[in-house]
Amino acid sequence: MLRIDAAEIVVARLPLRFRFETSFGVQTEKRIPLLVLHGDGLQGVAEGAMEPAPMFREETVAGALSLLRDVFLPRVLGRTFANPEALEAALGTFRGNRMARAMVEMAAWDLWGRRLGVPLGTLLGGTKTEVEVGVSLGIQPDEAATVETVRRHVEQGYRRIKLKIKPGWDVQPVRAVREAFPDIRLTVDANSAYTLADASRLRALDAYNLTYIEQPLAWDDLVDHAELGRRLQTPLCLDESIATAADARKGLALGAAQVINIKVARVGGHAEARRVHDVAASFGAPVWCGGMLESGVGRAHNIHLSTLPNFRLPGDTSSASRYWDRDLIREPLEAVDGVMPVPAGAGTGVTLDREYLAEVAETHEELRP
């Protein structure tokens, strides 16, 4: 049984090692909410992937913290559950806010794994001991800088290069990179920056042998993605549009995507992520694990999820040292030649660096039944 006795909510702020620009804007730091669940003398930890402003989807850090304190945690603290999936009965009646719910569910999975002495990936049905990883590169000042940034990461062995694009910065960087690196696995991510009126511009990307174009159109529009898919040769990958396994089924059935990016936080936790994985597999569509500039806590969850069999494309779980001078966990999560080892041990296999967390924490509160 899974007993949840108490919780901690910690919000940390970490400076990024580089300027990260997407169609949403520029990031130079990350505000990271953490949830620690306590039970039977053990701790399970999860990370919130929401941003301070509702740019990626509708959730925010402030809104998630309020829901955790006032709505979600009061439903689970002091209770015993058969397993982490049983939390859905306690939280599943609430609409939306999947990233906030995911924090509770993911921390419960980590706690459950530690209680059983079993790795999280094994509990989810994964079998891999290492996973292929790629890298997501933000918008650079010019084409030369883009090519040089790609060169560094190709030399480090990453198995896929993803370029962020936006209107006015799309064909140019892709052309420059493809000319410099004819054989690399290359993708682009628009983060919903285009409309169907831009179809001819996006069709120009067909010339550059991309593995897929990720989320070119609106985050909540499957219909226009399906229409765009009929106009392009390059496969489409959906990210923001997929919040549930039902969304994945509809998107794949409509032809709105041929590839799915699974972000465990975006879909509400590991149980729903596994269902999205299974739906995509039934369509023969590969999935991969996306990233949200997570610290080692969220990164470890992503790595374990990626051990499931239909994660057939490299994900975004690149080396933590790319992002942080010092991580929030004690164990290094470093890829070698584009391959990330799965953290060994029970649960996620990683532990909080409590000393450093105390230095970078903005807030720290404890909650009990």
C-alpha positions, 0 to 999 in steps of 0.5 A: 500500500502507498501511504502519504503522510506529509508533503513539502512544496519548494520553489527554486530558481536556477540560472540557465547556462545559455540564453534559450530563445523560442517563438515564445520569447527568451529564457535565461533562468528557470523557476522550478516548483518541486513536490516531495511526498513523505510516507513510511519514512521515504520520500518521492519527488516530482517537478512542475513543468509549468511556467510563470506565465501561461505560454506553453499551455494554460497553467502557471506556477502560481496557479499550480501552487494554489491548487496543490495547497488548497485542492489536490494535496488535501485529497491525498494527505493522510490517506493510503492508496493501493498504488499510484494509479489509484490517485486518479480516483482522488484527483480525476474529477478535476478538469484540466490543470494536468501539470499540477496534478502530474506533480502529485501523481509523479511524486507518488510513483517515485515514492511507490518505487522506493517503497517496493525497491523497484526502478520507476521504469520497470514499474511502468513497463520499460525494459531499457537500461539506456535511452537515445537522446537528442538536443533542442537548440534555441534560436540563434543570432544568425545562420553561422551561429546556428551552424556552429551550435549544431556542430558542437552538439553533433561532435558530442554525439547527440542522436537528433538535432532540433531547431526552434523556428518562428515566422521569419526564422525557419527556412534559412537556419534549416537550409544552412544546417542541412548544407553543413550536415547532410546526414544528421537526424534533423527536426524543427519545433515551431511551438504553435507559431504558424497558421494554415496561411503559412502552409507554403512557407512550411512546405518549403521545409520539405526540401530538407529531409526533416524527420518531422515538424513539431507543433507548427499550428495552434496548441488546441487545433487538430483540424488545421494540423490535419489539413496541413499534413495533407499539404506537406511531405514531412511528417507532423509531430504534436506536442502542446495539442496532446493532453490525453490519450483521447487527444492522441487517438483523435490526432492520429486518426485525423492525420494531424500527426504521425509522431507524438511528443510525450511530456509526462507533465503535460498529460497529467502523469505517468499513467496517462503518458503510458496510455498515450504511448500505447495509443500511438503504438496501436497506430504504428506511430513512434513517440519520443519524450520532450523536455521543459528545461527540467532539473534533474528531478524531472529529467530522471522521470523523463528518462525512466518513462523513455524506457517503454518500447514505443519511445523509438525516437531520441528525446530531449533528455540531454545532459543536465550539465548543458543547462545548469552549473549545479543541479538540484540532485546529487547524481549526474545525468550525463549522456555519452555519445547521445545515449543516456543511462537510466538512473539505477536504484529504486524509484527515479534513482536520484536524490535531492541535493538538500544543501544546494536546494536550500541555497536556491529555494525561494519558498519552502513549506510543509503540509500535513493532513 
